[in-house]
Amino acid sequence: FIYRCKKMIISVAHDKGGVGKTTTATNLIIELSKLVEVSALDIDPKKHLTRFLSRRKDDKIKLLDFETVQELRTILENNEGVLVIDVGGMDSDITRNAIAFSDKIITPLADSMIELDGLNEFKKVIQSLQKANPDLKSTVLMHRVHPNTNISTNSDIKLIHNYVSSNHDVFDIFETVIRYRAVYKLAYASNSSVCEIDKNSAASKEIRQLIKEIGF
């Protein structure tokens, strides 16, 4: 493990549901576990990540659990490795604690103007938490983008980039783009990452690029 001692809390978070948080989290957790010691935390009430990892039965990934906000804070305060959190699509004390303790916040977002309304609501959450941590920012991850979409000319994507630029105190944006590909559903159904399905696929390159951007 090259990065055995690396310490980082990564939250995949957005108020809006159905944006690809669990898809992002599962692929990150599996691939990061091949580089670092990884723990996972599922605070989404739907518990898709928990069921996924329970089916996978991977000894290299430690699935953590808690019952109270204080227990969650204890986990976050004492984290010593890489912890990836699948944050539920709702605003609560639990989600705010997870976000507040994060070193990296990843916010998946589809290429649609409708998504900007949800992002604007999530901005209020980040701004509220910045009162205690002024350095807190979220990085937008363009997700489920059609494979044929031209990133440089698509009008909705341009608007999203402009929104992020005009709110640079709250948001950044990844260069990596996760495009809509059937292999992501296949990977989830088979308790795998897209890299394990086909290490040379376009989806695998996307995940590896994302991991590199995060800092691994």
Biotite code that builds the C-alpha atoms (Angstrom):
import biotite.structure as struc

atoms = struc.array([
    struc.Atom([0.000, 0.000, 0.000], chain_id="A", res_id=1, res_name="PHE", atom_name="CA", element="C"),
    struc.Atom([1.782, 3.152, -1.197], chain_id="A", res_id=2, res_name="ILE", atom_name="CA", element="C"),
    struc.Atom([-0.563, 5.422, 0.756], chain_id="A", res_id=3, res_name="TYR", atom_name="CA", element="C"),
    struc.Atom([-1.083, 3.227, 3.809], chain_id="A", res_id=4, res_name="ARG", atom_name="CA", element="C"),
    struc.Atom([-0.831, 6.154, 6.231], chain_id="A", res_id=5, res_name="CYS", atom_name="CA", element="C"),
    struc.Atom([-2.843, 8.654, 4.198], chain_id="A", res_id=6, res_name="LYS", atom_name="CA", element="C"),
    struc.Atom([-5.631, 10.219, 6.238], chain_id="A", res_id=7, res_name="LYS", atom_name="CA", element="C"),
    struc.Atom([-8.722, 11.643, 4.544], chain_id="A", res_id=8, res_name="MET", atom_name="CA", element="C"),
    struc.Atom([-12.484, 11.823, 4.960], chain_id="A", res_id=9, res_name="ILE", atom_name="CA", element="C"),
    struc.Atom([-14.329, 11.887, 1.635], chain_id="A", res_id=10, res_name="ILE", atom_name="CA", element="C"),
    struc.Atom([-18.060, 12.599, 1.624], chain_id="A", res_id=11, res_name="SER", atom_name="CA", element="C"),
    struc.Atom([-20.157, 11.964, -1.475], chain_id="A", res_id=12, res_name="VAL", atom_name="CA", element="C"),
    struc.Atom([-22.914, 14.407, -0.683], chain_id="A", res_id=13, res_name="ALA", atom_name="CA", element="C"),
    struc.Atom([-25.873, 16.276, -2.135], chain_id="A", res_id=14, res_name="HIS", atom_name="CA", element="C"),
    struc.Atom([-29.302, 17.187, -0.757], chain_id="A", res_id=15, res_name="ASP", atom_name="CA", element="C"),
    struc.Atom([-30.876, 15.827, -3.929], chain_id="A", res_id=16, res_name="LYS", atom_name="CA", element="C"),
    struc.Atom([-31.462, 12.086, -4.298], chain_id="A", res_id=17, res_name="GLY", atom_name="CA", element="C"),
    struc.Atom([-30.820, 10.014, -7.406], chain_id="A", res_id=18, res_name="GLY", atom_name="CA", element="C"),
    struc.Atom([-27.747, 11.940, -8.550], chain_id="A", res_id=19, res_name="VAL", atom_name="CA", element="C"),
    struc.Atom([-25.256, 9.060, -8.420], chain_id="A", res_id=20, res_name="GLY", atom_name="CA", element="C"),
    struc.Atom([-23.864, 9.289, -4.885], chain_id="A", res_id=21, res_name="LYS", atom_name="CA", element="C"),
    struc.Atom([-23.863, 5.542, -4.225], chain_id="A", res_id=22, res_name="THR", atom_name="CA", element="C"),
    struc.Atom([-22.505, 4.730, -7.691], chain_id="A", res_id=23, res_name="THR", atom_name="CA", element="C"),
    struc.Atom([-19.632, 7.122, -7.051], chain_id="A", res_id=24, res_name="THR", atom_name="CA", element="C"),
    struc.Atom([-19.048, 5.885, -3.507], chain_id="A", res_id=25, res_name="ALA", atom_name="CA", element="C"),
    struc.Atom([-18.999, 2.166, -4.347], chain_id="A", res_id=26, res_name="THR", atom_name="CA", element="C"),
    struc.Atom([-16.488, 2.566, -7.158], chain_id="A", res_id=27, res_name="ASN", atom_name="CA", element="C"),
    struc.Atom([-14.268, 4.859, -5.105], chain_id="A", res_id=28, res_name="LEU", atom_name="CA", element="C"),
    struc.Atom([-14.303, 2.582, -2.082], chain_id="A", res_id=29, res_name="ILE", atom_name="CA", element="C"),
    struc.Atom([-13.381, -0.552, -4.022], chain_id="A", res_id=30, res_name="ILE", atom_name="CA", element="C"),
    struc.Atom([-10.626, 1.035, -6.073], chain_id="A", res_id=31, res_name="GLU", atom_name="CA", element="C"),
    struc.Atom([-9.192, 3.035, -3.173], chain_id="A", res_id=32, res_name="LEU", atom_name="CA", element="C"),
    struc.Atom([-9.081, -0.165, -1.093], chain_id="A", res_id=33, res_name="SER", atom_name="CA", element="C"),
    struc.Atom([-6.448, -1.426, -3.537], chain_id="A", res_id=34, res_name="LYS", atom_name="CA", element="C"),
    struc.Atom([-4.259, 1.574, -2.675], chain_id="A", res_id=35, res_name="LEU", atom_name="CA", element="C"),
    struc.Atom([-5.066, 2.441, 0.924], chain_id="A", res_id=36, res_name="VAL", atom_name="CA", element="C"),
    struc.Atom([-6.741, 1.195, 4.066], chain_id="A", res_id=37, res_name="GLU", atom_name="CA", element="C"),
    struc.Atom([-10.382, 2.163, 3.553], chain_id="A", res_id=38, res_name="VAL", atom_name="CA", element="C"),
    struc.Atom([-13.396, 2.406, 5.813], chain_id="A", res_id=39, res_name="SER", atom_name="CA", element="C"),
    struc.Atom([-16.923, 3.112, 4.598], chain_id="A", res_id=40, res_name="ALA", atom_name="CA", element="C"),
    struc.Atom([-19.833, 4.812, 6.279], chain_id="A", res_id=41, res_name="LEU", atom_name="CA", element="C"),
    struc.Atom([-23.401, 4.749, 4.991], chain_id="A", res_id=42, res_name="ASP", atom_name="CA", element="C"),
    struc.Atom([-25.606, 7.519, 6.356], chain_id="A", res_id=43, res_name="ILE", atom_name="CA", element="C"),
    struc.Atom([-28.209, 7.275, 3.616], chain_id="A", res_id=44, res_name="ASP", atom_name="CA", element="C"),
    struc.Atom([-31.452, 5.888, 5.114], chain_id="A", res_id=45, res_name="PRO", atom_name="CA", element="C"),
    struc.Atom([-31.902, 3.747, 1.983], chain_id="A", res_id=46, res_name="LYS", atom_name="CA", element="C"),
    struc.Atom([-28.676, 1.868, 2.891], chain_id="A", res_id=47, res_name="LYS", atom_name="CA", element="C"),
    struc.Atom([-27.758, 0.881, -0.673], chain_id="A", res_id=48, res_name="HIS", atom_name="CA", element="C"),
    struc.Atom([-24.038, 1.090, 0.133], chain_id="A", res_id=49, res_name="LEU", atom_name="CA", element="C"),
    struc.Atom([-24.452, -1.104, 3.211], chain_id="A", res_id=50, res_name="THR", atom_name="CA", element="C"),
    struc.Atom([-26.249, -3.803, 1.231], chain_id="A", res_id=51, res_name="ARG", atom_name="CA", element="C"),
    struc.Atom([-23.690, -3.589, -1.577], chain_id="A", res_id=52, res_name="PHE", atom_name="CA", element="C"),
    struc.Atom([-20.702, -4.037, 0.742], chain_id="A", res_id=53, res_name="LEU", atom_name="CA", element="C"),
    struc.Atom([-22.471, -6.750, 2.760], chain_id="A", res_id=54, res_name="SER", atom_name="CA", element="C"),
    struc.Atom([-22.964, -8.761, -0.414], chain_id="A", res_id=55, res_name="ARG", atom_name="CA", element="C"),
    struc.Atom([-19.387, -8.148, -1.544], chain_id="A", res_id=56, res_name="ARG", atom_name="CA", element="C"),
    struc.Atom([-17.824, -9.424, 1.706], chain_id="A", res_id=57, res_name="LYS", atom_name="CA", element="C"),
    struc.Atom([-14.481, -7.662, 1.154], chain_id="A", res_id=58, res_name="ASP", atom_name="CA", element="C"),
    struc.Atom([-12.112, -7.961, 4.122], chain_id="A", res_id=59, res_name="ASP", atom_name="CA", element="C"),
    struc.Atom([-10.117, -4.950, 2.900], chain_id="A", res_id=60, res_name="LYS", atom_name="CA", element="C"),
    struc.Atom([-13.099, -2.629, 3.371], chain_id="A", res_id=61, res_name="ILE", atom_name="CA", element="C"),
    struc.Atom([-14.316, -1.898, 6.885], chain_id="A", res_id=62, res_name="LYS", atom_name="CA", element="C"),
    struc.Atom([-17.989, -0.916, 7.035], chain_id="A", res_id=63, res_name="LEU", atom_name="CA", element="C"),
    struc.Atom([-18.583, 1.276, 10.071], chain_id="A", res_id=64, res_name="LEU", atom_name="CA", element="C"),
    struc.Atom([-21.863, 1.885, 11.863], chain_id="A", res_id=65, res_name="ASP", atom_name="CA", element="C"),
    struc.Atom([-23.295, 4.254, 14.461], chain_id="A", res_id=66, res_name="PHE", atom_name="CA", element="C"),
    struc.Atom([-26.583, 4.924, 16.239], chain_id="A", res_id=67, res_name="GLU", atom_name="CA", element="C"),
    struc.Atom([-26.316, 8.479, 17.494], chain_id="A", res_id=68, res_name="THR", atom_name="CA", element="C"),
    struc.Atom([-24.870, 11.778, 16.283], chain_id="A", res_id=69, res_name="VAL", atom_name="CA", element="C"),
    struc.Atom([-22.307, 11.595, 19.072], chain_id="A", res_id=70, res_name="GLN", atom_name="CA", element="C"),
    struc.Atom([-21.179, 8.130, 17.927], chain_id="A", res_id=71, res_name="GLU", atom_name="CA", element="C"),
    struc.Atom([-20.827, 9.499, 14.405], chain_id="A", res_id=72, res_name="LEU", atom_name="CA", element="C"),
    struc.Atom([-18.737, 12.423, 15.662], chain_id="A", res_id=73, res_name="ARG", atom_name="CA", element="C"),
    struc.Atom([-16.492, 10.005, 17.545], chain_id="A", res_id=74, res_name="THR", atom_name="CA", element="C"),
    struc.Atom([-15.876, 8.041, 14.341], chain_id="A", res_id=75, res_name="ILE", atom_name="CA", element="C"),
    struc.Atom([-15.107, 11.204, 12.391], chain_id="A", res_id=76, res_name="LEU", atom_name="CA", element="C"),
    struc.Atom([-12.899, 12.738, 15.069], chain_id="A", res_id=77, res_name="GLU", atom_name="CA", element="C"),
    struc.Atom([-10.843, 9.545, 15.442], chain_id="A", res_id=78, res_name="ASN", atom_name="CA", element="C"),
    struc.Atom([-10.486, 8.616, 11.785], chain_id="A", res_id=79, res_name="ASN", atom_name="CA", element="C"),
    struc.Atom([-6.916, 7.523, 11.004], chain_id="A", res_id=80, res_name="GLU", atom_name="CA", element="C"),
    struc.Atom([-7.199, 6.267, 7.412], chain_id="A", res_id=81, res_name="GLY", atom_name="CA", element="C"),
    struc.Atom([-9.318, 6.944, 4.362], chain_id="A", res_id=82, res_name="VAL", atom_name="CA", element="C"),
    struc.Atom([-13.023, 7.086, 5.156], chain_id="A", res_id=83, res_name="LEU", atom_name="CA", element="C"),
    struc.Atom([-15.600, 7.333, 2.361], chain_id="A", res_id=84, res_name="VAL", atom_name="CA", element="C"),
    struc.Atom([-19.109, 8.399, 3.353], chain_id="A", res_id=85, res_name="ILE", atom_name="CA", element="C"),
    struc.Atom([-22.258, 7.939, 1.289], chain_id="A", res_id=86, res_name="ASP", atom_name="CA", element="C"),
    struc.Atom([-24.321, 10.894, 2.510], chain_id="A", res_id=87, res_name="VAL", atom_name="CA", element="C"),
    struc.Atom([-28.103, 10.644, 2.243], chain_id="A", res_id=88, res_name="GLY", atom_name="CA", element="C"),
    struc.Atom([-30.104, 12.967, 0.034], chain_id="A", res_id=89, res_name="GLY", atom_name="CA", element="C"),
    struc.Atom([-31.542, 14.991, 2.905], chain_id="A", res_id=90, res_name="MET", atom_name="CA", element="C"),
    struc.Atom([-30.464, 17.742, 5.274], chain_id="A", res_id=91, res_name="ASP", atom_name="CA", element="C"),
    struc.Atom([-30.053, 16.626, 8.896], chain_id="A", res_id=92, res_name="SER", atom_name="CA", element="C"),
    struc.Atom([-27.689, 16.867, 11.875], chain_id="A", res_id=93, res_name="ASP", atom_name="CA", element="C"),
    struc.Atom([-26.142, 13.588, 10.781], chain_id="A", res_id=94, res_name="ILE", atom_name="CA", element="C"),
    struc.Atom([-25.415, 14.706, 7.208], chain_id="A", res_id=95, res_name="THR", atom_name="CA", element="C"),
    struc.Atom([-24.149, 18.096, 8.365], chain_id="A", res_id=96, res_name="ARG", atom_name="CA", element="C"),
    struc.Atom([-21.703, 16.479, 10.785], chain_id="A", res_id=97, res_name="ASN", atom_name="CA", element="C"),
    struc.Atom([-20.380, 14.177, 8.072], chain_id="A", res_id=98, res_name="ALA", atom_name="CA", element="C"),
    struc.Atom([-19.938, 17.081, 5.666], chain_id="A", res_id=99, res_name="ILE", atom_name="CA", element="C"),
    struc.Atom([-18.378, 19.365, 8.283], chain_id="A", res_id=100, res_name="ALA", atom_name="CA", element="C"),
    struc.Atom([-15.628, 16.866, 9.103], chain_id="A", res_id=101, res_name="PHE", atom_name="CA", element="C"),
    struc.Atom([-14.820, 16.080, 5.466], chain_id="A", res_id=102, res_name="SER", atom_name="CA", element="C"),
    struc.Atom([-11.516, 16.817, 3.794], chain_id="A", res_id=103, res_name="ASP", atom_name="CA", element="C"),
    struc.Atom([-13.118, 16.329, 0.386], chain_id="A", res_id=104, res_name="LYS", atom_name="CA", element="C"),
    struc.Atom([-16.799, 16.748, -0.508], chain_id="A", res_id=105, res_name="ILE", atom_name="CA", element="C"),
    struc.Atom([-17.870, 15.284, -3.851], chain_id="A", res_id=106, res_name="ILE", atom_name="CA", element="C"),
    struc.Atom([-21.222, 16.440, -5.220], chain_id="A", res_id=107, res_name="THR", atom_name="CA", element="C"),
    struc.Atom([-22.458, 14.447, -8.259], chain_id="A", res_id=108, res_name="PRO", atom_name="CA", element="C"),
    struc.Atom([-24.534, 16.505, -10.673], chain_id="A", res_id=109, res_name="LEU", atom_name="CA", element="C"),
    struc.Atom([-26.247, 15.686, -13.964], chain_id="A", res_id=110, res_name="ALA", atom_name="CA", element="C"),
    struc.Atom([-25.976, 18.030, -16.952], chain_id="A", res_id=111, res_name="ASP", atom_name="CA", element="C"),
    struc.Atom([-29.388, 19.641, -16.596], chain_id="A", res_id=112, res_name="SER", atom_name="CA", element="C"),
    struc.Atom([-30.592, 23.091, -15.607], chain_id="A", res_id=113, res_name="MET", atom_name="CA", element="C"),
    struc.Atom([-32.943, 21.434, -13.114], chain_id="A", res_id=114, res_name="ILE", atom_name="CA", element="C"),
    struc.Atom([-29.866, 20.269, -11.215], chain_id="A", res_id=115, res_name="GLU", atom_name="CA", element="C"),
    struc.Atom([-28.814, 23.857, -10.542], chain_id="A", res_id=116, res_name="LEU", atom_name="CA", element="C"),
    struc.Atom([-31.843, 24.388, -8.303], chain_id="A", res_id=117, res_name="ASP", atom_name="CA", element="C"),
    struc.Atom([-30.734, 21.486, -6.125], chain_id="A", res_id=118, res_name="GLY", atom_name="CA", element="C"),
    struc.Atom([-27.135, 22.700, -6.132], chain_id="A", res_id=119, res_name="LEU", atom_name="CA", element="C"),
    struc.Atom([-28.263, 26.139, -5.039], chain_id="A", res_id=120, res_name="ASN", atom_name="CA", element="C"),
    struc.Atom([-30.049, 24.571, -2.045], chain_id="A", res_id=121, res_name="GLU", atom_name="CA", element="C"),
    struc.Atom([-26.936, 22.541, -1.188], chain_id="A", res_id=122, res_name="PHE", atom_name="CA", element="C"),
    struc.Atom([-24.921, 25.768, -1.314], chain_id="A", res_id=123, res_name="LYS", atom_name="CA", element="C"),
    struc.Atom([-26.891, 26.986, 1.714], chain_id="A", res_id=124, res_name="LYS", atom_name="CA", element="C"),
    struc.Atom([-25.790, 23.906, 3.669], chain_id="A", res_id=125, res_name="VAL", atom_name="CA", element="C"),
    struc.Atom([-22.117, 24.465, 2.815], chain_id="A", res_id=126, res_name="ILE", atom_name="CA", element="C"),
    struc.Atom([-22.335, 28.183, 3.620], chain_id="A", res_id=127, res_name="GLN", atom_name="CA", element="C"),
    struc.Atom([-23.891, 27.420, 6.986], chain_id="A", res_id=128, res_name="SER", atom_name="CA", element="C"),
    struc.Atom([-21.055, 24.995, 7.822], chain_id="A", res_id=129, res_name="LEU", atom_name="CA", element="C"),
    struc.Atom([-18.430, 27.472, 6.606], chain_id="A", res_id=130, res_name="GLN", atom_name="CA", element="C"),
    struc.Atom([-19.212, 29.614, 9.653], chain_id="A", res_id=131, res_name="LYS", atom_name="CA", element="C"),
    struc.Atom([-17.245, 27.047, 11.668], chain_id="A", res_id=132, res_name="ALA", atom_name="CA", element="C"),
    struc.Atom([-14.897, 25.958, 8.849], chain_id="A", res_id=133, res_name="ASN", atom_name="CA", element="C"),
    struc.Atom([-14.288, 28.753, 6.300], chain_id="A", res_id=134, res_name="PRO", atom_name="CA", element="C"),
    struc.Atom([-12.155, 26.428, 4.130], chain_id="A", res_id=135, res_name="ASP", atom_name="CA", element="C"),
    struc.Atom([-14.991, 23.958, 3.546], chain_id="A", res_id=136, res_name="LEU", atom_name="CA", element="C"),
    struc.Atom([-15.863, 23.572, -0.142], chain_id="A", res_id=137, res_name="LYS", atom_name="CA", element="C"),
    struc.Atom([-17.640, 21.032, -2.321], chain_id="A", res_id=138, res_name="SER", atom_name="CA", element="C"),
    struc.Atom([-16.335, 19.793, -5.661], chain_id="A", res_id=139, res_name="THR", atom_name="CA", element="C"),
    struc.Atom([-18.988, 19.167, -8.312], chain_id="A", res_id=140, res_name="VAL", atom_name="CA", element="C"),
    struc.Atom([-18.675, 15.928, -10.283], chain_id="A", res_id=141, res_name="LEU", atom_name="CA", element="C"),
    struc.Atom([-20.509, 15.939, -13.604], chain_id="A", res_id=142, res_name="MET", atom_name="CA", element="C"),
    struc.Atom([-22.315, 12.582, -13.556], chain_id="A", res_id=143, res_name="HIS", atom_name="CA", element="C"),
    struc.Atom([-24.487, 10.539, -15.902], chain_id="A", res_id=144, res_name="ARG", atom_name="CA", element="C"),
    struc.Atom([-23.527, 12.726, -18.835], chain_id="A", res_id=145, res_name="VAL", atom_name="CA", element="C"),
    struc.Atom([-24.482, 11.217, -22.201], chain_id="A", res_id=146, res_name="HIS", atom_name="CA", element="C"),
    struc.Atom([-21.452, 9.585, -23.882], chain_id="A", res_id=147, res_name="PRO", atom_name="CA", element="C"),
    struc.Atom([-21.922, 11.723, -26.994], chain_id="A", res_id=148, res_name="ASN", atom_name="CA", element="C"),
    struc.Atom([-22.187, 15.039, -25.157], chain_id="A", res_id=149, res_name="THR", atom_name="CA", element="C"),
    struc.Atom([-19.468, 17.534, -26.030], chain_id="A", res_id=150, res_name="ASN", atom_name="CA", element="C"),
    struc.Atom([-18.388, 19.018, -22.702], chain_id="A", res_id=151, res_name="ILE", atom_name="CA", element="C"),
    struc.Atom([-16.959, 22.180, -24.249], chain_id="A", res_id=152, res_name="SER", atom_name="CA", element="C"),
    struc.Atom([-20.057, 23.118, -26.247], chain_id="A", res_id=153, res_name="THR", atom_name="CA", element="C"),
    struc.Atom([-23.010, 21.812, -24.230], chain_id="A", res_id=154, res_name="ASN", atom_name="CA", element="C"),
    struc.Atom([-25.051, 24.806, -23.042], chain_id="A", res_id=155, res_name="SER", atom_name="CA", element="C"),
    struc.Atom([-26.241, 23.245, -19.757], chain_id="A", res_id=156, res_name="ASP", atom_name="CA", element="C"),
    struc.Atom([-22.711, 22.201, -18.808], chain_id="A", res_id=157, res_name="ILE", atom_name="CA", element="C"),
    struc.Atom([-21.457, 25.705, -19.612], chain_id="A", res_id=158, res_name="LYS", atom_name="CA", element="C"),
    struc.Atom([-24.093, 27.159, -17.287], chain_id="A", res_id=159, res_name="LEU", atom_name="CA", element="C"),
    struc.Atom([-23.083, 24.761, -14.520], chain_id="A", res_id=160, res_name="ILE", atom_name="CA", element="C"),
    struc.Atom([-19.415, 25.722, -14.951], chain_id="A", res_id=161, res_name="HIS", atom_name="CA", element="C"),
    struc.Atom([-20.387, 29.391, -14.860], chain_id="A", res_id=162, res_name="ASN", atom_name="CA", element="C"),
    struc.Atom([-22.431, 28.808, -11.700], chain_id="A", res_id=163, res_name="TYR", atom_name="CA", element="C"),
    struc.Atom([-19.495, 27.070, -10.025], chain_id="A", res_id=164, res_name="VAL", atom_name="CA", element="C"),
    struc.Atom([-17.141, 29.882, -11.068], chain_id="A", res_id=165, res_name="SER", atom_name="CA", element="C"),
    struc.Atom([-19.483, 32.531, -9.694], chain_id="A", res_id=166, res_name="SER", atom_name="CA", element="C"),
    struc.Atom([-19.697, 30.591, -6.411], chain_id="A", res_id=167, res_name="ASN", atom_name="CA", element="C"),
    struc.Atom([-16.003, 29.730, -6.155], chain_id="A", res_id=168, res_name="HIS", atom_name="CA", element="C"),
    struc.Atom([-16.051, 30.300, -2.415], chain_id="A", res_id=169, res_name="ASP", atom_name="CA", element="C"),
    struc.Atom([-18.366, 27.294, -2.074], chain_id="A", res_id=170, res_name="VAL", atom_name="CA", element="C"),
    struc.Atom([-17.758, 25.072, -5.111], chain_id="A", res_id=171, res_name="PHE", atom_name="CA", element="C"),
    struc.Atom([-15.031, 23.686, -7.322], chain_id="A", res_id=172, res_name="ASP", atom_name="CA", element="C"),
    struc.Atom([-15.547, 21.275, -10.234], chain_id="A", res_id=173, res_name="ILE", atom_name="CA", element="C"),
    struc.Atom([-13.676, 18.136, -11.252], chain_id="A", res_id=174, res_name="PHE", atom_name="CA", element="C"),
    struc.Atom([-12.129, 17.834, -14.692], chain_id="A", res_id=175, res_name="GLU", atom_name="CA", element="C"),
    struc.Atom([-13.268, 14.199, -14.575], chain_id="A", res_id=176, res_name="THR", atom_name="CA", element="C"),
    struc.Atom([-16.701, 13.561, -16.081], chain_id="A", res_id=177, res_name="VAL", atom_name="CA", element="C"),
    struc.Atom([-18.658, 10.383, -15.304], chain_id="A", res_id=178, res_name="ILE", atom_name="CA", element="C"),
    struc.Atom([-20.705, 9.542, -18.376], chain_id="A", res_id=179, res_name="ARG", atom_name="CA", element="C"),
    struc.Atom([-23.815, 7.395, -18.509], chain_id="A", res_id=180, res_name="TYR", atom_name="CA", element="C"),
    struc.Atom([-22.632, 3.845, -19.185], chain_id="A", res_id=181, res_name="ARG", atom_name="CA", element="C"),
    struc.Atom([-24.448, 0.530, -18.714], chain_id="A", res_id=182, res_name="ALA", atom_name="CA", element="C"),
    struc.Atom([-21.391, -0.961, -17.011], chain_id="A", res_id=183, res_name="VAL", atom_name="CA", element="C"),
    struc.Atom([-22.042, 1.131, -13.884], chain_id="A", res_id=184, res_name="TYR", atom_name="CA", element="C"),
    struc.Atom([-25.339, -0.679, -13.325], chain_id="A", res_id=185, res_name="LYS", atom_name="CA", element="C"),
    struc.Atom([-23.700, -4.002, -14.124], chain_id="A", res_id=186, res_name="LEU", atom_name="CA", element="C"),
    struc.Atom([-20.945, -3.334, -11.622], chain_id="A", res_id=187, res_name="ALA", atom_name="CA", element="C"),
    struc.Atom([-23.418, -2.510, -8.850], chain_id="A", res_id=188, res_name="TYR", atom_name="CA", element="C"),
    struc.Atom([-25.480, -5.616, -9.607], chain_id="A", res_id=189, res_name="ALA", atom_name="CA", element="C"),
    struc.Atom([-22.376, -7.812, -9.427], chain_id="A", res_id=190, res_name="SER", atom_name="CA", element="C"),
    struc.Atom([-20.980, -6.143, -6.280], chain_id="A", res_id=191, res_name="ASN", atom_name="CA", element="C"),
    struc.Atom([-17.958, -4.947, -8.249], chain_id="A", res_id=192, res_name="SER", atom_name="CA", element="C"),
    struc.Atom([-16.323, -1.776, -9.461], chain_id="A", res_id=193, res_name="SER", atom_name="CA", element="C"),
    struc.Atom([-16.333, -0.892, -13.152], chain_id="A", res_id=194, res_name="VAL", atom_name="CA", element="C"),
    struc.Atom([-12.567, -1.436, -13.120], chain_id="A", res_id=195, res_name="CYS", atom_name="CA", element="C"),
    struc.Atom([-13.086, -5.029, -12.023], chain_id="A", res_id=196, res_name="GLU", atom_name="CA", element="C"),
    struc.Atom([-15.594, -5.609, -14.832], chain_id="A", res_id=197, res_name="ILE", atom_name="CA", element="C"),
    struc.Atom([-13.195, -4.287, -17.486], chain_id="A", res_id=198, res_name="ASP", atom_name="CA", element="C"),
    struc.Atom([-10.021, -2.478, -16.473], chain_id="A", res_id=199, res_name="LYS", atom_name="CA", element="C"),
    struc.Atom([-9.631, -1.015, -19.963], chain_id="A", res_id=200, res_name="ASN", atom_name="CA", element="C"),
    struc.Atom([-13.153, 0.380, -20.331], chain_id="A", res_id=201, res_name="SER", atom_name="CA", element="C"),
    struc.Atom([-13.950, 4.074, -20.638], chain_id="A", res_id=202, res_name="ALA", atom_name="CA", element="C"),
    struc.Atom([-15.753, 3.893, -17.278], chain_id="A", res_id=203, res_name="ALA", atom_name="CA", element="C"),
    struc.Atom([-12.621, 2.473, -15.627], chain_id="A", res_id=204, res_name="SER", atom_name="CA", element="C"),
    struc.Atom([-10.564, 5.355, -16.988], chain_id="A", res_id=205, res_name="LYS", atom_name="CA", element="C"),
    struc.Atom([-13.109, 7.801, -15.534], chain_id="A", res_id=206, res_name="GLU", atom_name="CA", element="C"),
    struc.Atom([-12.858, 6.278, -12.052], chain_id="A", res_id=207, res_name="ILE", atom_name="CA", element="C"),
    struc.Atom([-9.063, 6.140, -12.144], chain_id="A", res_id=208, res_name="ARG", atom_name="CA", element="C"),
    struc.Atom([-8.932, 9.772, -13.252], chain_id="A", res_id=209, res_name="GLN", atom_name="CA", element="C"),
    struc.Atom([-11.289, 10.771, -10.429], chain_id="A", res_id=210, res_name="LEU", atom_name="CA", element="C"),
    struc.Atom([-9.128, 8.988, -7.870], chain_id="A", res_id=211, res_name="ILE", atom_name="CA", element="C"),
    struc.Atom([-6.072, 10.778, -9.224], chain_id="A", res_id=212, res_name="LYS", atom_name="CA", element="C"),
    struc.Atom([-7.843, 14.146, -8.990], chain_id="A", res_id=213, res_name="GLU", atom_name="CA", element="C"),
    struc.Atom([-8.782, 13.438, -5.386], chain_id="A", res_id=214, res_name="ILE", atom_name="CA", element="C"),
    struc.Atom([-5.104, 12.995, -4.646], chain_id="A", res_id=215, res_name="GLY", atom_name="CA", element="C"),
    struc.Atom([-4.154, 9.331, -4.891], chain_id="A", res_id=216, res_name="PHE", atom_name="CA", element="C"),
])
